[in-house]
Amino acid sequence: KPTRMQEQAVLQFAPLPTPSLLPAAGEAVANLAQHADAVGVSFDAGGAALCFLLRDAGVGGTEQEQQLRYRTAEWDEFAALLECVGAALDCGQRRLPVLVFFDLAPAFFAIHQKLDAEKKRLWFRLTDAGSVRDTALLDMLLKLSESDARPEPRPLADIAAEHVPWTTSCAATIGDVPKAAQLLEATQAVASFEAMAIKALASMDRYRVELLEDVVSKYGFLSDIVQVKGMLALAQVSRNGVTLDTSRFSALYKSTHEKLQTCIETLLAMPEKCNIFQRKSSGEPVVEPGAFRPSINTALLRQQLKASAAEVDPNLGLTMPIAKKEYGGDDDVDIILWKWRKFCDHNKFIHEWFHMEHNLRKLQYLSSVAESCGKTSDDICTADPPLQLRVTPHYVPIMRNGRTSTSNPNIQATPNRGGFRELYVAAPGHVFIVTDYSYIELCTLAAICESRYNFSVLAEIIREGVDPHCFTAAMFLGVQLAKFMEMKNSDNKEEREKFTSQRQKAKAINFGIPGGWSPHALREYALSSYGVEITEAQAAKFKDQLVGEIYPEIGFYLYEDSMGLIAHNLGVSFNDAWETIWGRRRSYRVGMSIRSVLTGKTLKPSGKPYTPEFTAVTQSRTQTYSYTHTHAYEKYHRPFYRFTHVNSHDTHITQEVWKGFRQLVRKSGKDEFARLVADIDAANSPGADPAGRKAAYEALQARLFLIDAVTLTGRIRGGVAFTKARNTPFSGLAADGAKLAMWSLMQIGYKVVCFVHDEIVVEVPADCDLGWEASMVERTVCNAMQELTGEVPITAKCAACTRWCKDPQRVTDRFSGELHAYDPDHDD
């Protein structure tokens, strides 16, 4: 009996309407279309090559070939085919046909350009209804679902060879006719799409209880309908481009270059022990062509950083960053730049090196901006009069976590401060409307928790219009929420600063903990992303509070049954796995420690080693938290929300865990795991290569612990570790909602010029009703996102401004209430 999801799939391959709905010019196409499940399309300026995938097999050829019919169509016939699909849409038919392209974006805009105004709207409606699909995108999504492979487009021939190898013989069937190559492309596109759709359905069916209602018909196979919309919207954003203020670019480039040169000269003037640059035989620094600074000798840099850190006053409590080698090899000094920020004020060498690298990155960014305009930085700086340029970044529509990325330039990595965002200005006679989602990933996390566990304290707080970061901060301080909010506008400067710092700290905790960070990783995340300094002990305490007292559903979300995964993959009972490997008190944290040992972690996340000998639990304490313990917001008393948290002070394990695991492998009788254990033993022998040791442990981890991460929209990220499995569902859902929002804005006719994860920049005429347009944009993006979050409301901050900036102010007339454009250059 077919599952509900398989029944939904029928909607994706439904027949076109009857010929009576078509104009006479399209009758020949319609006679084939009315018997087709899907139509492969290869489009060019002169028309289209079509391949109809029929429901009823004909005669001759293989079984698959019997289902195919070929036809070349002039433009008027292809337009008639679109009208046919539109007629089905107008009739309210839920079973809409599928037009399958390969590499859709160029064809989409080429078709759009040839259509009149009415048919342009029809073209958008068909795409919005999921009737226009892309074989290349579905291939990337399918690969991602199988192995967490980086989504990379492949040639159509490679896709067809993997999924429908029989299509290679279709070239002979098509014969030597006009557009034969296009007909073969259309054939391979539609046949490959159908074959991949069947595989995608099988993958999604395993997780059907975790997905949204009617997920296939609404969002496609592995969310391919969402990704098609996102791809087209981002392609249009790139086509729109954003205006570059070349005068400001020139000033910023020159000042940054001067700062970089000053740092280089200072370092070169230091004593020999501080010389970190590579040298020629003549003693001159080595400068590669196009580089902004001399090449650095990494070994000498590590030595000098180590020596300079030792010179810092030990009473300051600063710890030198160390790059730990988890799988063997000697530890070394970490040269990740942000980790040395706290040393800058205490050592001259570190100060100069840090700022040299910081300014180098800024210059590299500016250079990429110039290159995207087809110019060099010098071309822009020396031009008189200033050049008129638009930056057109390339957007990658989907990454492993579902989010997007940019290149040439990486506008999503534009520094927030220092005048870099302000390089991008609205075109003459226009202003920006900047919309920024409010704590969007907490909203998507709350939606997932409600879907999985049927309750979410976080969702209730958001529904009440409470800022969850303020709620968390109040809980940490142990004060009423109203009392904490009073600090925001207090006459006391210290209280205002305390409000800001505590909310920022809560923000780091709220975003970091649901992503599965350990206390050590959470400390680093808070410092690098939010500039918040917390200790590991504080991070551990905050985590316990967040999942035990504040948002208990997050505790369930973070729970991973490591021992259950071991038992399932070895084919043994859950109790047998625990008794054989551990044999003592069971807890979530013990399971995570066992996982760490079996995946070769010789160090805790903090960098401290696990104890090499196995000992029993020396102390265990169980704390049961009730939500009634909340002090910050008493109206949310929920005595039935109880979450048990085990806080174990364990002496960690290595030798005895491996002894028990080997016994379990022998009990299972699975030779595959015996070979993996033997590979690890060989990799741990004296003199073994650390790279081989890492590969051996990763092979075992892939079979024991890697799991799939699934979004509510049906996208699967196959075989990922704990933190990715926890982060991807809610961050990926937020990304999908943002793509739908941009598509909605594009459909309405707004000109989106920039997109950065949860921030959308729209360009509108300066003489329009800014208040009305801003409310329209805000409502559109919130409604698109809330389609995915259900009963969890979505809010966004919306402001008009003359140039892009961080946190633009919403400026309104104090008498009329009219919205005006904020100018960051005149903040007063």
N, C-alpha and C positions, 0 to 999 in steps of 0.2 A: 504494500500500500504506500503511495507516495506521501512524503511528509508535507507539512504545510508550506515549507519553503520551496519544495519542488513544485507544488501546485502554483505558487506565486510565479515561478520561472516561466510558466506557460504564457504569462502576460508579456514576457519579453520577446517572444517569437510568435506574434499573432498575425493573422492575414490582414492585408490592406483592404480598404472598403471596396465595394462593387464598382464596376466601370461606370455605372450610372451617375456616380458622384464626380466624374472627371469630365473636363472639356473634351471636345472631339479630337483635338490635337494629341491627346495623351492616351487614346484608346488602345493603341498597340502595347504601350507600356502597362496599361491597366490590366489587360488580358493576362499578362504574366503575373502582375502584382497581386491580383486577387487570390492566387494560389501559393503565394510566397510567405515564408516565415520571416525572412529578412532579405535585405538587398545590399550587396556590396557595391560601393561607389568609388570610382577613380575619376576625379574631376579635373578638367583643364578648361582653358578659355573657350574652346569650341564646343563644349558639351560634356558628356560623361559616358564612361563605360560602366555598364551595369551587369551584375551577376545576381540572379534571383535564386534564392535557396527555397525550393518548392517543398510542400508538405507531402505530395503524392509522387512516388517514383515513376519515371517514364520507362522507356525501353532502351536497351543497348548500354554499353559501358559498365563500369563498376557500380555497386550500389550507391556509393557516394556521388559519382558522376551523374547518375540518373536524376538526382535531385537538383541539378544545376541547369539554368538556362541563361544564355548570354544575349546581350543586346547593347548596341551603341545608341546613345540618345542625343539628339540635338538639344540646344538650350531650351527650346519651347517644350519639348517632351519632358526634359528634366524638371522644368518649372511646373509642368502639369502633375508630375509625380509628387512634388511638394504640396501642391494644392489638394491632391488626393489624400495625403496624410493629414493636412489641415482640415479637410472635410470630416475625417474621422474624429479629430479633436473637437470640432464644432458640434458634432452629433453626441458628444459626451461619452464616446467609446473609451472605456478604460484600457482596452487591449490595443495599444497603439503599436504600429509597425516600427521596425528598427532599420535605420539607414547606417551602415557600417563603413567607416572610412579608415584608412591608415594614415597616421600623421594628420590629424583633422585640422589643426589650427590654420595652415595656409589655405586649404580648401574652404574652410568656414568663411574667412574674410574675403576670399575671391568670389564666392557665391554671393555673399552679402553685398558686395560692391555692384554686382550685376542686377540686383533685384530693385524693383520700385519700392516706394515707401510702404505700401500695404503688404507686399510679400516679404519685406525686411522684418516686419513685425511677426509675420507667420514663421519665418525662419528662426527667430528667437523663441517663439512659442514651442516649436517642434523640439528645439534643443532643451528648453526648460522642462518639457514633458518626458524627456529621456528617450526620444526617438532618434537621436543622433549620437553615435558611439564611436569609439576609437580603439582599434585593435592594439595599437602600440601601447596605449595606457593600460589596457587590461592585462597585457603581457607583463608589464612592470609590476602591477599589483599582484599578479599570480606568483611571480618570482619572489616578491617580498613576503608573501604568505608562506612560502615553502622554506626559506632559509635566511630571512632577514638580509637578503641581498640588496645592495644599494640600487635603487630604481634607476636603471639606465636603458634608454631606448635601443632596440635592436633592429637590424634590417628585417623587412617582411619575409624575405626568403628564409632567414634563420628561424623565425617564428613558425612559418608554415612547415619547414622541414621537421621541426620538433613535434608539432601537434597534428598536422594533416599532410604527411609526406605524399599521399596519393595525389595531391594537387599538382605535383610536377608533371604528371601525365596529361593534365588539362591543356597544356600548351598545344599538344597534338590535336586534341578535340576542337580547340578554338580555331586552329589552322592559320594560314597566312592571310589575315584579313586586316583592314584598317583598325588601328588601336588595339592590336593583339596583345601588346605588352600591358596596356591598361586593363584589358579584360582579364588577363591573368592576375594582375594586382587586385582587382575587385574580387575575383574568385578566392584568392588566398586570404584576403582580408575577412570576408564574411565566413568562410569555412573555418578559419583559425579562431575567429571570435566565438563561433558556436561551440567548438571543441573546448576552448578555454573556459567558456561560461559553465559548461557541465562540470569541469574540475573545480571551478570556483564555488559552485553550489555545494559540491560535496564537502569542501572545506568549511563553508559557512554553516552547513547543516549541523556540524558538531557543536556549534555555539549558539544555536537558534534561540535558546532561552535568554541569552544575554543581549540580544539585539532588539532594535526598535520594531514596532509593529509594521508589517508590510515592507520590510526593509529592502527586499529585492526590487519591488515595483517602484518604490520611492527613490532609493539611493543606488540601485544597481548591484552588479556582481562585484563584491569586495569594494563597494562604494565607488564604482567607476563612473556613475552618473555625476556624483559630487565632484570627482576629479576632472571630468570633462568640463564642467562649468568653471571650476577653478582655473584650469589651464587656459581656457578662452579668455576669462576675465584678466588673468595676469598677462597674457599675450597683448591684450588691448592696453593695459597699463604701460607696458614697454613701448608700444606703438605711440602712445600719448606723449611719453617723456615728461620731464619737469625742467623748468627754466633754471639755468645756472647764472648766478650773479658773478660775472667774470671779474668785476672790479674787486669785490670782496675776496674772490678766489685768489687773485694776484697778491693782495695784501697779506692774506693768511699764509699763502705759500712762502712768500719772502720772509715773513717773521719766523715761521717754523724752521725754514732752512737756516736762518741765522742762529737760532737757538741750538740746532743740531751741530752746526760747525763750532759753536762756542764750546759745547760739551766735548767734541772730538779734540779740539785744541787743548782743552784743560787736561784731558786724559793723556795726550801725547806729551804734555809738559811735566807730567808726574814722574817720579823716580822710576828707574828701570823695572823695579819689582811690580809696578802698576801697569806695565805695558802689556796689553792684552791683544794687540793687533798683530796679524801676520805680517812678516817682513820679507822684502826682497833681499838678495845677497848684498845689495848696496846699502841696506838698512832702511830703505823707504817703505812705508806701509803699502800693502797690496790693496789696490782698489779695482774691483771688477767693473767692466764697462756698464754704465747705467746705474751703478750702485751709488748710494748717497753717503756711505761711510766706508772706511777700510774694513777688509774682512777680519773676522775675529777668530783667534785661536781658542777653541772651546775649552781645551784642557787648561790653558793658562788662565782663562776666565774663572773656571771653577776653583783653581788654586787661590786666586786673588780674592774671590768672594769669601772663601773659607777663612783666609787670613784676616780680611777686613771685618768679618763677623766676630772673630775672636777679639778684635780691638774694642768692640762695643761694650760699654759698661754692663757687667753681668747683673747688676742690681735692677736693670730695666726689665729683666725677665723675658727678653726676646730670644726665640729659639731659631737657630739657623735652619732654613728649609732643606730637607733631605729627600732625594728621590730614592725610594725603597725599591729593591729588586725582589719581587714576590717569588720568582721561580729560580732564584739563585743568582750568583754574581755579587760583586761588591757594591754596597750603597755608595752614592755619590751626591755631591751638592746639586740641589735642584736649581735650575736657572729660569724657571717660569717667572716672568717679570713681576706680576702683581704680588707674589709672595714676599718680595723684598721691599715693598713700599714702606713698611713700618721701620726699616733700617735707614731710610734716606736722610732723616734729620740727625743721625748719630754717627755717620761715617762719610767722609768726602768722596772716596772712590765709589762707594755704592750709590751715593747721590748722583754723581756725574754719569755713571754707567746707566742707572735707571732712567734718567731724563734723556740720555742719548737714544736709548732704545724706544722710549715713549715718543719722542719727536720723529724718529725714523719711521715708526708705524703711521704717524700722521702724514708724513710726506708720501709714503707709499700709497696711502688712501687717496690723497690729492692727485697723485700721478695717474691712478686708475680712473679717476673722474675725468681727467683730461683725455685719456686714451679712449674712453667711451664716446667722446665727442669727435674723435678722429684728429685730435690735436695733441701736442706735447704741452707740458706745463709752461715751458719757455714761450711757446706760441701764444698762450693766453696772457702771460705776464707782460709780454712786449708789444702786444697788439695795440694800435692806436688808430682809430677809436676802439674802445672795448668791443670784443666779439659778442654776437648774439648767439647763444648756444642752448641746446636742450640735451639733458642727460637722459639716455635710454637704457636703463639697466636690463640685463637678461634675467628673467625669473625662471627658476626651476620649480615646476608646480607641485612636486611631491618628493619628500625625503623619507628616510626610514621611519621617522616618528610621525609622519603625516604632515609636517610643517613644510614651509617653502624655504628656498634660499635664493640668493642673488649673486651676480657676478658682473664685472665690467660696467660700473663699479659695484662693490658689495654694499649697496645702499642700506641694507638692513643692519650693517655693522658701523654705520655712521656714528662717530663719537657724540654723546649727548651734550657735552659741554665744549667750551672753547671756540664757539662760533662755526662749527662744522655743519650743523643742521641748517643754520641760517644762510648757508650758501645757496639753498634752493628757495626760489621765490616764485610767486604767482606771476603769470604772464601779464604784460601790460593790460590794464583794464579789467583785471581779474583779482580774486582773493582766494585763499584756501579755506575750506571747511575741514577741520581736523577732528576725527572721531576716534576716541580711545576707549576700548571696552574696560569696564571696571571689574577688577579681580576675576577675570573671565575663567581662568583655569580652576578657581575654587567653585565657580558656578557649574562647570562641566563635571568636576569631581562630585559635587553634591548630587547632580542628576544621575551619575553612575551609581552612587551609593543608594539612592532611593530606588533605582531600578533593581539593584542586586539584593538589598537587605530590607526593603520596604520601609525604611526610616532614614532620616538624616537630620541631625541637629543643625548642621551647617546650612542645609536647605531651608529650614524653618527660620533661621536667623536672617538669611538673605531675603526670604519672602516678607519679613517684617521691615525690610529697608534698613537693616543694621549693617554697618561696615564690618565684615568679619575680621579684618585686621585690628580694628579698634576693640572688638569683642575679645579677641585673643589676648591683646595687650592688657585689657582690664583684668582678665582672668589671671594672667601672670603676676600682675601687681596685687591681686586680691582685693580690688575695689569695685564699687558699683560702676556699671557702664556709664550712667549719667554723670557720675563724679569724674570719670576719666575724660568724657567729652567736654566737660567744663574747662579742662586744661588747654584745649585747642585755642580758645579765644580769651584766655586769662590775661589780666593786666600784668601778671608776673611773668617776666621773660623766662625765668628758669622753668616755670611750669609749661610754657609753650614749647620750649626746647625739649623738655621731658616727654611731652606728648609726641612730638615728631620722632624722637629717638626710639621711644618704646613702640610706636606704630611701625617704624621701619624694622625693628627687631622682630616684631610679630609677623611682618610681611615675609621676612626671610624664613621664619619657622613654618608659616602656613604653606609656602610654596615648596620648601625643601623637604619636609618630613613626608608628605604624601608621595613624593618621588622615590622614597625608599632609601634616603641617605642615612648612613651611619653617623654617630655623633661627631667623629673626626671629619667626615666628608661634609656634614652640615656646618661645622665651624668654618671650613674653607669656603663653602658656598656662600655663607652669610657675608664673609669678608670680601670675596671677589665680586659678588653680584650686587651687594647692598651697602658695602663699606661698614658692616656691623661686626664688631669684635666680641666674640663669646668664647668661653672655654669649652673644652670637651665635656666637662662635668655639667656645665650649664646646659649644653646642647642635649645631653642625655636626660637631664631633669625636664627640660622643655618638651622633649619628645614624650616622656612619660605622662606629663600633664596634658598634652594635646590629645593623645589617644585614650587617656584614662578618664580625664575630667571634662575636657572641653568638647571634643568631637569624637565620641566613642566609636562611631561608624568607621572612622579612619583606621582604628585598630583592627577591625575586621578586614578592611581593604588591604592593609599592609601584611596581614597574616599570610605566611607561606608554610605549607606543610612539607618541609624538606624531607622528613622521614616517609611521608606518604608517597612522595615522588620516587624515592629509592625503592620502596616496596612495590609500587606499580611497575616500574621499569625492570625490576629483577623478577617480577612474577611471584613474589612471596607475600605472606600476610603482613599486615601493618604491625601487629604485635611481635611477630617473629623478627622483623627488621629492628624494632626498638630493643628487644631482649638480646639479640645477637651483637649489635654494635655498641649499645650503651648499658643496658641491664640495670639501670638505676632510675632515679627520679627523672621524669619526662617534663620538658617544657619547650616552648617555642624557641627560646634563646639557645637552649642546648642543641636543638635541631639545626639552628643556623650555624652554631659553632662546628657541628659535625660536618655540615656542608662545606664550611671554610677549609677544614682539614682535608677533606676528600678532593677538593679542587686545587690543592697545592698551595694554599695561602700559608706561608711560614710566618706571616706577620699579621697582627690585628690592623684594622684601618688606621689606628693611631700611630702605627709604626713599631709598636712594642711586640716582641716575639711571643708566640704561644709557648706555654710550658711544655718541654719535650716529653715529660712523663705523664701518664694518665693517673689521676687521683679522683677520689669521689667528691661529690659536692660537699664543700666545707660549711656552707651556710646557704639557706634558701628562705626567702621571704615572699609570701603571697599577699598582695594588696588588692582589695576589691574596691573599685571606685564606683560610686553611684552618681548619676548626673545631678542628683539633689545636692551634691557637694558644691555646686556652682555658687560663687559669691558675686559674680559680676552682673548677672542678669536674672533675677529671681523668678521672673515670669516664665522662664523656660525650665522649671522643675519637671523632670521626667523620671519618676521613681522606677519606671519599668525599663529604663535604659541602663543596663548594667554591663560593665565590661571588666573582665578579670585580667589583670596584668601580673605576670610572674617576673619578679625582679631577682634573678639568681646571681649570686657571687660565685661563679664557677672557676675552678682551675682548669684551664683549657687542655686540649687533648690532641695527641698525635699517634703514638705507637699503638695504644690499645684500640683506638678507633679503627686503624688500618687492620689490626688483627681480627677484629670483629667483622669488618667488611669483607675480608678475604674468606672468612667462614661462610658469610652470607652468599657470596658469589659461588662458592662450591655447592652450597645447598640448592641454589637456583639451577645449576647445571647449564648455565648459559655461557658457551665458549667465547662469545663476543666480549663479555666483560672480563673473562679470564685473560684474554689477549690484551685488553686495555690495561689491566693491572700489571701484567708482565712488561708492557711497554713503559709504564711508570717506574717499575723497579729498575729496568735497564737505564732509563733516563736519570735515575738518582745514583747511579754507580759513580765511583770516583773518576773525575776527569770528563764527565759528560757535559755536552754543550748545553748552556742554559736555554737556548732557543728550542732545543729538542725536548727539554724538560717541560717548558711552557706548552709546547704542542701536545705532549702526552697528557698533561692534566686537562687541557682544553677539550681533548677528544673525549675523556671520561665525563667532563662536565656537560658536554653536548648531549650525551646519552642519559645522564642521570637527572639533570636539574633544569635544562633550558625548557622554557614553556612559551606558548603563544600569547601575544598581547592583542586584544580585540577591542575595537571601538564599537559604540552603539550603532554606527552606520554600516558595520559589517566589514571593515577593513581589518586584515590580519597581518600582524608582524610576527613571522614564524621564528621560533627557537631563540628566545632572548633571555638574558640573565635577569636577576631579581629587580634591579633598579629600573631597567628599561621596561620590564613587564608592568611595573607600577606607574611609571611616568607616561607611557605611550597612550593608554586609554583616555585620560583626561586632556592631555596636551594635544593629542591627535584629534579629539572631538572638537576642541576649540578651533583648531586649524580648519577643520571641515566647515564649521559654522562661519568662519571668516571668509572662506571661499564662496559659500553660498551668498554671503552679504555682498561681496564685490560683484557677483553675477547679477544680483538683484539691482544694484546701482547701475550696472552697465545696461540692463534691460530698460530701466526707466529713462536712461539717456545721460546720466551723470558722467563726468570726465574724471575718472580716478587716475591720479598721477603718481601715487606712491603707496606702497603697502609694506608695513613692518610688523608682522606677526599679529598683534592685536590693535594696530593703529592704521586707519585708512585716511588718506588725504585726497580730497576732492577739490577740483578747481571750478569756480563758478564766476559769472560776470559780477563785477564790483557793484553795478547799479541794480542788482536784483534785490528782492526782499530777503535779506540775509537770515532774519529770524525764521521765516517760513521754510527756506531752503535747509537751514541747519536742523530744524525739527523734522523735516522730511527725511534727511539723511540719517539722523539718529534713529528715527522710528524704523526705517528700512533695515539698518544693520542689526538692530536689536531683535526685530521680528524674525529675520533670517536665522539668527543664532538660536532663538528660543524655539524654533521648529525642532531643534535637536535636544534641547534641555527640558522640554515639556513644562512642568509646573514650577520649575526654578526660573524666576524672572531674570531678565538680562537688562542691565543699565550701562550707559556709556556717557563719557564726558564729551561735549561737543563745543567747539569754539571756532570763530573765524579769525584769520590772521593773514598778514601780508606776506610773510615768509615762514617756512617751517621752523619750529623751535620745540624745545622740551617744555611740556606743561604750559601751553598757551593759555592766557587768561581770557575768560569770557567777559567781554566788555559790553555793557548795556547802558543806554541812556537813562539817567536817573529819573527823568520825568516821563518820557514816552515808553520806556522799556525796550526800545529798538536795539537790535544787536548790531554792533560795530566791529570792524576788523581790528584785532590787536596787532600792534606794531612792536616787536621785541626791541627795536632800536630806540623806542620812546616809551619805556616801561612806566613812566610817570603818568 
